[in-house]
């Protein structure tokens, strides 16, 4: 028995009706087609592939819907061009203030497209791209975006220059939380500090930004503070009392004659038992032993 010939306009009409009912395009596994003919989507797909029932061979249901209805198929993603990717990246930057990275998720302007898929295609050379690149490398070359996977090595002279410039501008030395480094593209104090921690970017041995500045600029490192003795604290307190007429409190600020030392740091050391102190005390409790009046005065400290 001769089977009824199939025509592309009819197949597209049935696909449109399916899309209206289901909110998606049909696949070869969607079973019978609603209509007058006893047909399944698998039979249509097979006829398109083999050239049966009056159709030209070499196509498929997925290829037909991609060509005539722009239905994206994960096995047949559309070709990409560098200019197209850069247009999407520029739009991302305009919208978010940041350049996209491979994990930035979907690309809003293109249904079904993701930055990870774009990055993968740039790396392995598919979808019309030559390969051997990446999203980060493309943006570095075409938009001057810092590539965090290929950051340059650091030198002692370079980091000290940045630190000196920061100190001249802010009257303080940088920490890992000091933000972007002026005069650089994409460099931050957090990134520099992390390089010291892991010994990366040409630094070699593991250290810290604080230790580096302590060694080269004599900056006090509060994480490597010297040991304290109760007698020393009391001597500082006596000096403070003579000068100010009151005993110091934890909020009294800097300790006179002791560079980089704060009363709040001394109080914290007494409370926590660090820097050679036994702990479970405080500045107020220590001074109350010397002058009981301090106990009353420091209850609100």
BAFI-3210 file (N, C-alpha, C; in Angstrom, 3 decimals, decimal comma, padded with zeros to 6 digits):
// residues 301
n [1|2|3|4|5|6|7|8|9|10|11|12|13|14|15|16|17|18|19|20|21|22|23|24|25|26|27|28|29|30|31|32|33|34|35|36|37|38|39|40|41|42|43|44|45|46|47|48|49|50|51|52|53|54|55|56|57|58|59|60|61|62|63|64|65|66|67|68|69|70|71|72|73|74|75|76|77|78|79|80|81|82|83|84|85|86|87|88|89|90|91|92|93|94|95|96|97|98|99|100|101|102|103|104|105|106|107|108|109|110|111|112|113|114|115|116|117|118|119|120|121|122|123|124|125|126|127|128|129|130|131|132|133|134|135|136|137|138|139|140|141|142|143|144|145|146|147|148|149|150|151|152|153|154|155|156|157|158|159|160|161|162|163|164|165|166|167|168|169|170|171|172|173|174|175|176|177|178|179|180|181|182|183|184|185|186|187|188|189|190|191|192|193|194|195|196|197|198|199|200|201|202|203|204|205|206|207|208|209|210|211|212|213|214|215|216|217|218|219|220|221|222|223|224|225|226|227|228|229|230|231|232|233|234|235|236|237|238|239|240|241|242|243|244|245|246|247|248|249|250|251|252|253|254|255|256|257|258|259|260|261|262|263|264|265|266|267|268|269|270|271|272|273|274|275|276|277|278|279|280|281|282|283|284|285|286|287|288|289|290|291|292|293|294|295|296|297|298|299|300|301]
n.u [000,850|000,596|002,141|000,973|002,133|004,434|004,651|006,667|005,476|003,151|004,258|005,528|003,298|001,963|003,918|003,862|001,289|001,617|003,482|001,947|000,108|001,711|003,795|006,398|008,751|008,225|009,785|011,449|010,551|007,994|005,634|002,362|001,006|-001,308|-004,060|-005,441|-003,990|-002,469|000,112|003,393|005,764|008,244|008,168|008,027|010,503|012,198|011,499|012,379|015,111|015,783|014,713|012,167|008,706|008,277|009,976|013,076|016,205|018,513|017,925|016,320|013,943|014,804|016,732|015,124|013,374|015,215|016,206|013,883|012,284|013,933|014,489|016,366|018,768|020,365|022,264|022,986|024,135|024,082|026,446|029,268|030,747|033,643|033,142|030,451|030,426|031,871|030,097|027,990|029,430|030,080|027,518|026,857|028,730|027,895|025,430|025,907|028,256|030,482|032,818|032,001|032,525|033,432|031,640|029,400|026,794|023,655|023,187|021,413|020,307|020,225|018,490|018,964|021,730|024,873|027,543|029,446|029,234|030,060|032,715|033,723|033,526|035,328|037,664|037,946|037,486|034,982|031,764|032,322|034,493|038,067|039,485|041,733|041,709|040,043|037,298|038,276|040,826|040,124|038,746|040,798|042,575|041,010|039,555|041,117|040,822|041,659|043,162|042,606|043,666|046,135|047,922|050,490|053,855|054,954|057,112|059,485|060,222|058,151|055,782|056,442|056,562|053,866|052,818|054,092|053,047|050,382|050,543|051,455|049,237|047,125|048,055|048,399|049,229|048,741|046,306|045,026|042,413|042,252|041,353|041,202|044,320|045,759|046,574|046,952|045,778|043,159|044,468|044,502|044,751|043,953|044,428|047,208|047,920|046,990|048,715|051,098|050,400|050,115|052,492|052,738|052,895|055,563|056,663|057,506|058,474|056,085|054,301|053,130|051,278|051,395|053,697|055,599|055,553|056,324|058,934|060,206|059,416|059,164|056,657|054,273|053,192|050,276|049,509|051,751|052,618|054,684|055,485|053,730|053,999|052,658|053,805|054,868|052,557|051,385|053,291|052,989|050,389|050,709|052,208|050,321|048,353|049,635|050,051|047,491|045,786|043,882|043,086|043,901|041,539|040,033|039,266|040,981|042,741|045,899|048,953|050,996|054,239|054,738|055,095|052,592|051,096|048,031|045,557|043,260|044,190|045,853|043,952|042,421|044,344|044,680|042,131|041,812|044,064|046,556|049,777|051,551|050,173|048,011|045,200|041,517|041,128|041,196|041,805|040,539|040,080|042,706|043,760|042,118|043,121|045,380|044,407|041,631|039,525|039,376|037,855|035,181|035,022|035,489|033,410|031,667|033,161]
n.v [-001,197|002,134|004,784|007,937|010,874|013,272|016,740|019,618|022,184|021,201|019,684|021,714|023,192|021,398|021,279|023,920|023,992|022,137|023,507|025,682|024,414|023,096|024,759|024,402|023,116|020,211|016,948|014,026|012,046|012,521|011,146|010,323|012,433|015,002|015,001|014,404|012,309|009,113|009,380|009,606|011,628|010,495|009,000|011,064|012,282|010,193|009,965|012,412|012,122|009,876|010,420|009,575|009,174|011,285|013,300|015,148|013,652|013,590|015,440|016,272|016,189|017,915|019,456|020,662|022,261|023,926|025,317|026,487|027,413|028,423|026,970|026,131|023,570|021,353|019,614|020,732|023,464|026,957|028,589|030,560|033,822|035,870|038,639|038,655|037,482|039,426|041,566|040,649|040,542|043,243|044,274|042,951|044,123|046,803|046,545|045,378|046,468|044,951|042,690|039,706|036,384|032,896|031,576|033,145|032,577|032,517|034,116|036,917|038,054|036,010|033,204|030,200|030,297|030,271|031,640|029,812|027,877|029,366|029,937|027,316|026,600|028,408|027,408|024,681|024,852|024,850|025,246|027,016|028,453|028,986|027,792|027,037|029,228|031,314|032,657|034,543|035,083|036,145|038,518|039,828|040,293|041,750|043,671|044,591|043,546|042,474|039,355|037,004|034,512|034,685|036,474|038,952|038,496|039,652|042,181|043,097|045,811|046,898|046,397|047,795|050,360|050,796|050,642|052,792|054,928|054,681|055,211|057,838|059,115|058,426|058,537|056,256|052,750|050,236|047,538|044,188|044,794|047,193|047,759|048,604|049,141|052,162|053,442|051,046|048,311|046,539|045,504|044,666|045,250|043,091|040,962|041,114|040,645|038,018|036,732|036,871|035,206|032,632|032,415|032,959|034,249|034,834|035,411|033,397|032,271|031,741|034,298|037,354|040,347|042,182|041,369|041,757|044,584|045,290|044,355|045,789|048,447|049,001|048,923|048,546|045,359|044,172|041,574|040,314|041,235|042,347|040,659|041,312|042,681|042,764|044,664|046,460|047,465|048,747|050,719|052,265|053,100|054,653|056,782|057,844|058,630|060,626|062,512|063,048|063,183|061,328|057,810|055,501|054,232|051,590|052,855|054,972|055,511|055,996|054,907|056,879|057,596|055,066|053,655|052,763|051,294|050,630|051,448|049,966|047,638|046,628|046,166|044,182|042,135|041,549|040,587|038,348|036,835|036,864|037,578|036,953|037,355|036,334|036,302|036,512|038,933|042,521|045,898|047,661|046,045|045,425|047,969|048,567|047,111|048,516|051,093|051,315|053,096|053,246|051,065|051,743|053,934|052,722|051,033|051,521|051,280]
n.w [000,000|-000,945|000,686|001,993|000,438|001,877|002,744|003,076|003,933|005,222|007,323|008,771|009,499|011,196|013,173|014,099|015,204|017,228|018,776|019,611|021,255|023,195|023,930|023,160|020,719|018,633|019,053|017,779|019,456|020,327|019,783|018,346|015,742|016,038|014,007|010,686|009,524|010,090|011,660|013,112|014,917|014,815|012,475|010,589|011,028|010,231|007,520|006,539|006,914|005,328|002,878|002,098|001,028|-000,761|000,040|000,206|000,871|003,690|005,641|008,761|011,476|013,497|012,126|010,192|011,734|012,903|010,695|009,545|011,578|013,479|015,721|018,412|018,713|020,859|019,893|017,552|017,611|016,706|014,472|015,576|015,787|016,253|016,362|016,977|019,539|020,945|020,743|022,349|024,762|025,159|025,576|027,923|029,653|029,588|030,767|033,342|034,325|034,508|032,957|031,164|032,492|032,163|033,793|033,982|033,372|031,569|028,343|027,969|025,579|023,765|023,346|025,047|024,906|026,546|028,562|029,306|027,318|025,114|025,884|025,930|023,233|022,101|023,167|022,257|019,559|017,920|016,302|014,264|015,143|015,578|017,724|020,533|022,183|024,598|026,520|028,338|027,261|024,778|025,486|026,779|024,668|022,805|024,212|026,246|028,786|032,002|032,400|034,638|034,773|033,735|035,036|035,496|036,858|040,106|041,463|044,009|043,995|042,486|044,031|046,357|045,299|044,648|047,245|048,551|047,102|047,786|050,547|050,511|049,503|051,251|053,846|055,305|055,458|052,939|053,165|052,735|052,250|050,949|048,410|044,831|043,064|042,445|039,222|037,932|035,875|036,735|038,976|042,412|045,970|047,424|045,661|045,465|048,143|048,385|046,637|048,089|050,225|049,063|047,814|045,123|041,670|041,126|043,584|045,327|048,252|050,892|052,493|053,809|053,093|055,149|056,597|054,629|054,284|056,825|056,900|054,816|055,049|057,685|058,859|061,378|062,278|063,242|063,611|064,319|066,730|069,450|072,578|075,657|078,955|082,235|083,902|082,067|080,840|083,025|083,499|081,187|081,649|083,960|082,919|081,163|082,999|084,447|082,477|081,390|083,515|084,058|084,257|081,648|079,201|077,268|074,982|074,641|072,648|070,959|072,527|074,419|073,383|072,392|069,476|067,202|069,032|070,666|073,139|072,976|071,756|073,737|075,743|074,445|074,279|076,990|077,580|075,844|076,298|074,874|073,341|075,380|077,745|080,481|080,151|080,454|081,705|081,754|080,680|082,385|084,662|085,392|086,080|088,196|090,236|090,901|091,431|093,163|092,676|089,996|089,263|089,665|087,943|085,500|084,907|082,868|080,616]
ca.u [000,000|001,434|001,956|000,649|003,318|004,547|005,090|007,289|004,524|002,269|005,043|005,721|002,008|001,745|004,862|003,349|000,137|002,190|004,105|000,883|-000,502|002,653|004,760|007,734|008,732|008,218|010,966|011,097|010,008|006,732|004,483|001,469|000,688|-002,737|-004,475|-006,174|-003,126|-001,936|001,544|004,121|006,903|009,394|008,050|008,403|011,955|012,822|011,278|013,265|016,486|016,002|014,167|010,976|007,394|008,345|010,866|014,504|016,938|019,620|017,475|015,736|012,978|015,556|017,337|014,067|012,888|016,296|016,308|012,662|011,636|015,001|014,416|017,729|018,949|021,639|023,228|023,324|024,129|024,453|027,843|029,617|031,839|034,284|032,441|029,189|030,739|032,259|028,874|027,320|030,256|029,901|026,184|026,956|029,477|027,032|024,324|026,311|029,471|031,555|032,969|031,564|033,461|032,813|030,580|028,425|025,441|023,053|023,310|020,000|019,839|020,227|017,851|019,704|023,179|025,524|028,944|030,288|029,240|030,912|034,099|034,088|033,707|036,586|038,779|038,135|037,360|033,769|030,763|032,921|035,627|039,321|039,988|042,989|041,538|039,066|036,608|039,188|041,883|039,524|038,477|042,092|043,155|040,147|038,981|042,073|040,339|042,662|042,935|043,055|044,385|047,480|048,380|051,954|054,574|055,178|058,482|059,569|060,233|056,821|054,825|056,825|056,151|052,420|052,572|054,540|052,072|049,175|050,830|051,531|047,883|046,173|048,714|048,356|049,754|047,650|046,028|044,354|041,072|042,395|040,706|042,014|045,593|045,770|047,568|047,064|044,568|042,638|045,237|043,940|045,571|043,541|045,146|048,620|048,021|046,818|049,949|052,051|049,950|050,369|053,826|052,594|053,236|056,990|057,108|058,287|058,115|054,825|054,447|051,908|051,510|051,788|055,095|056,398|055,677|057,083|060,353|060,777|059,060|059,059|055,258|053,915|052,306|049,521|049,402|053,039|052,959|055,590|054,868|053,471|054,102|051,783|054,578|054,982|051,252|051,196|054,168|052,322|049,216|051,185|052,558|049,058|047,659|050,357|049,894|046,095|045,036|042,933|043,631|043,476|040,485|040,308|039,000|041,834|043,556|047,302|049,701|052,041|055,617|054,861|054,608|051,724|050,386|046,756|044,986|042,285|044,945|046,285|042,767|042,075|045,328|044,356|040,885|041,947|045,218|047,562|050,981|052,202|049,320|047,234|043,809|040,416|041,275|040,921|042,524|039,825|040,328|044,105|043,957|041,354|044,005|046,292|043,610|040,250|038,582|039,232|036,820|033,916|035,077|035,584|032,304|030,993|034,127]
ca.v [000,000|003,337|005,747|009,290|011,751|014,344|018,025|020,461|023,130|020,493|019,343|022,950|023,571|020,523|021,690|025,171|023,656|021,489|024,571|026,479|023,628|022,624|025,783|023,998|022,481|018,745|016,136|012,730|011,151|013,056|010,296|010,601|013,812|015,275|015,380|013,378|011,210|008,240|009,650|009,966|012,518|009,649|008,668|012,257|012,434|009,159|010,301|013,532|011,630|008,887|010,872|008,810|009,821|012,490|014,303|015,054|013,025|014,331|016,396|015,665|017,091|018,951|020,365|021,433|023,285|024,890|026,148|027,190|027,996|028,883|026,199|025,747|022,162|021,270|018,885|021,523|024,883|027,826|029,023|031,768|034,642|036,695|039,924|038,392|037,284|040,728|042,363|040,165|040,927|044,683|044,472|042,487|045,136|047,984|046,217|045,015|047,156|043,965|041,858|038,341|035,277|031,669|031,122|034,235|032,104|032,650|035,383|037,311|038,383|034,824|032,100|028,941|030,499|030,547|032,035|028,612|027,251|030,209|029,698|025,958|026,623|029,125|026,561|023,461|025,133|024,359|026,251|027,986|029,153|028,270|027,061|027,466|030,489|031,246|033,931|035,466|035,487|036,993|039,839|040,452|040,738|042,667|044,725|044,977|043,094|041,700|037,914|036,557|033,251|034,949|037,734|039,065|038,347|040,856|042,406|043,858|047,238|047,266|046,421|048,903|051,593|050,937|050,897|054,152|055,842|054,594|055,896|059,278|059,605|058,143|058,650|054,949|051,718|049,399|046,190|043,419|045,351|048,576|047,934|048,681|049,855|053,270|053,393|049,710|047,806|045,327|045,048|045,034|044,870|041,742|040,027|041,149|039,958|036,580|036,243|036,665|034,072|031,366|032,432|032,939|035,416|035,100|035,769|032,272|031,824|032,234|035,359|038,161|041,749|042,863|041,035|042,403|046,009|045,393|044,127|046,778|049,827|049,132|049,104|047,658|044,252|043,880|040,131|039,827|042,196|041,833|040,236|042,350|042,315|043,597|045,805|047,419|048,113|049,652|051,875|053,101|053,688|055,725|057,922|058,409|059,287|061,846|063,472|063,375|063,354|060,216|056,533|055,177|053,264|050,907|053,781|056,155|055,740|055,598|054,963|057,894|057,134|053,699|053,728|051,700|050,580|051,234|050,934|048,932|046,413|046,141|045,619|042,924|041,135|041,169|039,813|037,077|036,068|036,749|038,398|036,608|037,663|035,149|036,355|036,652|040,196|043,676|047,088|048,195|045,177|045,563|049,247|048,567|046,556|049,589|052,194|050,824|054,079|052,943|050,059|052,456|054,798|051,966|050,104|051,804|051,209]
ca.w [000,000|-001,059|001,776|001,574|000,376|002,878|002,205|004,102|004,533|006,155|008,520|009,538|010,083|012,340|014,216|014,673|016,049|018,419|019,569|020,220|022,330|024,226|024,309|022,719|019,410|018,749|018,779|017,165|020,477|020,838|019,513|017,211|015,378|016,053|012,664|009,937|009,100|011,134|011,591|014,328|014,660|014,474|011,053|009,831|011,161|009,411|006,111|006,225|006,880|004,276|001,613|001,768|000,958|-001,559|000,651|-000,089|001,982|004,294|006,644|009,960|012,099|014,206|011,154|009,552|012,657|013,081|009,500|009,187|012,764|014,381|016,962|018,790|019,053|021,575|019,090|016,367|017,975|015,574|014,404|016,317|015,257|017,283|016,462|017,666|020,965|021,498|020,871|023,567|025,914|025,354|026,145|029,311|030,404|029,702|031,668|034,705|034,749|034,574|031,763|031,472|032,636|031,650|034,709|034,126|033,126|030,245|027,624|027,864|024,229|022,904|024,047|025,054|024,832|027,826|028,446|029,406|025,987|024,271|026,302|025,503|021,778|021,837|023,583|021,475|018,144|017,283|015,950|013,355|015,767|015,308|018,883|021,136|022,890|025,685|026,669|029,028|026,331|023,756|026,055|027,055|023,406|022,057|025,055|027,282|030,091|032,734|032,424|035,966|034,628|033,186|035,628|035,468|038,123|040,910|041,923|045,265|043,655|042,004|045,151|047,235|044,631|044,853|048,668|048,851|046,505|048,623|051,812|050,245|049,236|052,327|055,161|055,954|054,576|052,424|053,647|051,693|052,039|050,471|047,119|043,606|043,144|041,483|038,168|037,345|035,233|037,347|040,132|043,712|047,116|047,799|044,791|045,864|049,430|048,151|046,020|049,182|051,028|048,371|047,221|043,671|040,859|041,185|044,938|045,849|049,598|051,411|053,485|053,856|052,765|056,390|056,887|053,582|054,600|058,074|056,601|053,897|055,395|059,136|059,254|062,485|061,928|064,463|063,773|064,803|067,781|070,480|073,841|076,644|080,371|083,065|084,388|080,967|080,687|084,161|083,313|080,188|082,289|084,853|082,064|080,671|084,119|084,770|081,388|081,115|084,759|084,196|083,838|080,278|078,931|076,007|073,888|074,788|071,452|070,916|073,780|074,312|073,376|071,892|068,103|066,697|070,090|071,075|074,384|072,620|071,501|075,046|076,397|073,777|074,670|078,362|077,567|075,123|076,737|073,812|073,514|076,625|078,897|080,874|079,697|081,410|082,407|080,894|081,124|083,553|085,817|085,792|086,749|089,447|091,273|091,280|091,975|093,244|092,132|088,570|089,050|089,517|086,750|084,257|084,721|081,589|079,528]
c.u [000,881|001,110|001,746|001,918|003,257|005,079|005,594|006,299|003,583|003,005|005,234|004,426|001,707|002,676|004,396|002,177|000,595|002,764|003,061|000,250|000,456|003,671|006,188|007,591|008,794|009,589|010,500|010,460|008,640|005,479|003,637|001,230|-000,820|-003,156|-005,118|-005,324|-002,651|-000,416|002,115|005,264|008,155|009,360|008,431|009,912|012,677|012,675|012,180|014,716|016,750|015,510|012,962|009,756|007,453|009,247|012,306|015,236|018,003|019,207|017,026|014,734|013,710|016,156|016,286|013,582|013,955|016,340|015,077|011,958|012,639|014,943|015,811|017,766|020,337|022,700|023,679|023,280|024,575|025,926|028,028|030,703|032,411|033,544|031,119|029,405|031,097|031,053|028,108|028,093|030,108|028,552|026,168|027,645|028,643|025,943|024,781|027,522|030,658|031,624|032,584|032,739|032,715|031,652|029,480|026,998|024,964|023,281|021,894|019,489|019,696|019,672|018,679|021,207|023,723|026,974|029,869|030,359|030,120|032,386|034,582|034,361|034,986|037,788|039,021|037,968|036,162|032,825|031,365|034,093|036,898|039,841|041,283|042,913|040,607|038,374|037,528|040,271|041,342|039,302|039,766|042,667|042,345|039,592|039,904|041,656|041,399|042,257|043,501|043,803|045,804|048,007|049,900|052,566|054,730|056,651|058,436|059,482|058,845|055,830|055,152|056,438|054,664|052,112|052,970|053,543|050,773|049,365|050,873|050,139|046,975|046,731|048,562|048,873|048,627|047,526|045,326|042,962|041,106|041,891|041,655|043,294|045,620|046,885|047,773|045,736|044,175|043,382|044,588|044,893|045,200|044,288|046,630|048,812|047,899|048,054|051,031|051,691|050,326|051,767|053,801|053,072|054,699|057,520|057,915|057,814|056,812|055,059|053,102|052,268|051,987|053,254|056,034|056,622|056,432|058,579|060,956|060,476|058,881|057,644|054,906|052,902|051,553|049,331|050,697|053,554|053,822|054,833|054,712|053,675|053,219|052,527|054,703|053,680|051,013|052,070|053,562|051,117|049,611|051,525|051,305|048,357|048,334|050,129|048,459|045,269|043,983|043,626|043,120|042,330|040,786|040,054|039,885|042,786|044,978|047,957|050,893|053,433|055,817|054,256|053,769|050,930|049,147|046,284|043,943|042,973|045,418|045,109|042,381|043,037|045,076|043,102|041,104|043,135|046,223|048,731|051,624|051,396|048,400|045,780|042,812|040,560|040,835|041,738|041,874|040,114|041,766|044,327|043,186|042,174|044,933|045,548|042,151|039,220|038,326|038,106|035,477|033,908|034,980|034,440|031,589|031,938|033,770]
c.v [001,240|004,319|007,150|010,143|012,834|015,606|018,913|021,469|022,462|020,165|020,576|023,402|022,707|020,902|022,979|024,898|022,992|022,549|025,425|025,744|023,398|023,672|025,418|023,329|020,967|018,136|014,807|011,767|011,578|012,297|010,723|012,095|013,977|015,745|014,218|012,165|010,407|008,313|009,903|010,895|011,709|009,261|009,863|012,456|011,434|009,481|011,449|013,072|010,757|009,332|010,075|009,724|011,199|013,580|014,087|014,498|013,968|015,376|015,629|016,644|018,236|019,961|021,249|022,564|024,331|025,854|027,017|027,844|028,472|028,188|025,662|024,276|021,999|020,512|019,642|023,013|025,735|028,214|030,335|032,522|035,471|038,019|039,777|038,241|038,611|041,646|041,956|040,596|042,419|044,980|044,046|043,542|046,394|047,757|046,039|045,774|046,224|043,204|040,431|037,390|033,996|031,191|032,169|033,829|032,342|034,038|035,855|037,508|037,159|033,630|030,827|029,076|030,826|030,937|030,829|027,896|028,036|029,956|028,335|025,919|027,338|028,247|025,399|023,677|024,479|025,522|027,380|028,749|028,326|027,443|027,623|028,780|030,261|032,599|034,961|035,975|036,407|038,402|040,571|041,050|041,845|043,824|045,161|044,584|042,227|040,218|037,352|035,229|033,454|036,274|037,777|038,851|039,704|040,956|043,226|045,350|047,726|047,397|047,563|050,246|051,850|051,298|052,323|055,184|055,852|055,373|057,405|059,881|059,500|058,284|057,372|053,928|050,792|048,070|045,443|043,957|046,762|048,798|047,992|049,489|050,903|053,086|052,030|049,333|046,491|044,829|045,538|044,603|043,481|040,696|039,964|040,397|038,452|035,971|036,003|035,416|032,745|031,297|032,401|034,205|035,826|035,426|034,646|031,819|032,458|033,248|036,060|039,591|042,509|042,604|041,708|043,870|046,222|045,274|045,262|048,227|050,032|049,347|048,092|046,626|043,820|042,377|039,511|040,758|041,545|041,481|041,424|041,797|043,259|044,836|046,884|048,190|049,122|050,894|052,819|053,817|054,833|056,979|058,628|059,206|060,608|062,929|063,968|063,635|062,293|058,939|056,210|054,162|052,607|051,806|055,014|056,384|055,248|055,744|055,891|057,263|055,734|053,657|052,507|050,957|051,351|050,631|049,848|047,596|045,783|045,500|044,275|041,808|040,637|040,284|038,423|036,230|035,824|037,661|038,190|036,893|036,484|035,143|036,473|037,903|041,302|044,836|047,650|047,362|045,323|046,857|049,336|047,994|047,636|050,713|051,754|051,805|053,811|051,974|050,724|053,265|053,990|050,968|050,310|051,721|050,073]
c.w [000,000|000,061|001,222|001,538|001,467|002,207|003,354|004,713|005,533|007,457|009,399|010,191|011,310|013,503|014,898|015,608|017,344|019,367|020,278|021,398|023,494|024,670|023,986|021,364|019,567|018,502|018,198|018,164|020,995|020,389|018,326|017,004|015,385|014,662|011,949|009,570|010,301|011,074|012,983|013,936|014,307|012,995|010,168|009,866|010,268|007,923|005,673|006,106|005,655|002,904|001,161|001,605|000,284|-001,016|000,197|001,131|002,537|005,310|007,889|010,524|012,803|013,242|010,477|010,453|012,950|011,899|009,279|010,374|013,815|015,738|017,294|019,193|019,667|020,792|017,851|016,707|016,789|015,628|015,163|015,562|016,397|017,454|017,195|019,173|021,623|021,658|022,125|024,813|026,215|026,010|027,616|030,186|030,609|030,745|033,124|035,230|034,860|033,258|032,106|031,660|032,263|032,514|034,889|033,760|031,703|029,658|027,308|026,445|023,331|023,676|023,916|025,036|026,214|027,588|028,567|028,056|025,012|024,592|025,817|023,999|021,389|022,154|022,612|019,975|017,498|017,007|015,100|013,915|015,622|016,479|019,421|021,861|024,082|025,759|027,323|028,079|025,241|024,281|026,410|025,773|022,740|022,888|026,183|028,678|030,752|032,778|033,719|035,892|034,109|033,718|035,651|036,850|038,803|041,274|043,209|044,980|043,245|043,155|046,111|046,619|044,810|046,306|049,055|048,302|047,318|049,923|051,621|050,055|050,455|053,741|055,974|054,950|054,120|053,160|052,517|051,372|051,453|049,052|045,927|043,820|042,038|040,453|037,546|036,698|035,898|038,562|041,413|044,821|047,624|046,975|045,150|047,178|049,257|047,512|047,077|049,991|050,375|047,755|045,707|043,006|041,017|042,567|045,566|047,217|050,057|052,523|053,615|053,493|053,999|056,729|055,878|053,904|055,907|057,801|055,790|054,272|056,898|059,642|060,328|062,010|063,178|064,682|064,288|065,898|068,854|071,754|074,784|078,053|081,160|083,543|083,313|080,792|081,802|084,029|082,277|080,795|083,218|084,050|081,568|081,772|084,492|083,719|081,256|082,359|084,968|083,771|082,432|080,259|077,583|074,798|073,915|073,627|071,567|072,286|073,595|074,368|072,843|070,489|067,725|067,737|070,508|072,390|074,102|072,350|072,808|075,778|075,795|074,166|076,086|078,420|076,982|075,559|075,625|074,144|074,881|077,883|079,206|080,395|080,836|082,272|081,464|081,429|082,380|084,798|086,320|086,572|088,059|090,592|091,803|091,979|091,996|092,688|090,646|088,310|088,839|088,229|085,452|084,058|083,397|080,397|078,572]
res [x|x|x|x|x|x|x|x|x|x|x|x|x|x|x|x|x|x|x|x|x|x|x|x|x|x|x|x|x|x|x|x|x|x|x|x|x|x|x|x|x|x|x|x|x|x|x|x|x|x|x|x|x|x|x|x|x|x|x|x|x|x|x|x|x|x|x|x|x|x|x|x|x|x|x|x|x|x|x|x|x|x|x|x|x|x|x|x|x|x|x|x|x|x|x|x|x|x|x|x|x|x|x|x|x|x|x|x|x|x|x|x|x|x|x|x|x|x|x|x|x|x|x|x|x|x|x|x|x|x|x|x|x|x|x|x|x|x|x|x|x|x|x|x|x|x|x|x|x|x|x|x|x|x|x|x|x|x|x|x|x|x|x|x|x|x|x|x|x|x|x|x|x|x|x|x|x|x|x|x|x|x|x|x|x|x|x|x|x|x|x|x|x|x|x|x|x|x|x|x|x|x|x|x|x|x|x|x|x|x|x|x|x|x|x|x|x|x|x|x|x|x|x|x|x|x|x|x|x|x|x|x|x|x|x|x|x|x|x|x|x|x|x|x|x|x|x|x|x|x|x|x|x|x|x|x|x|x|x|x|x|x|x|x|x|x|x|x|x|x|x|x|x|x|x|x|x|x|x|x|x|x|x|x|x|x|x|x|x|x|x|x|x|x|x|x|x|x|x|x|x]
***
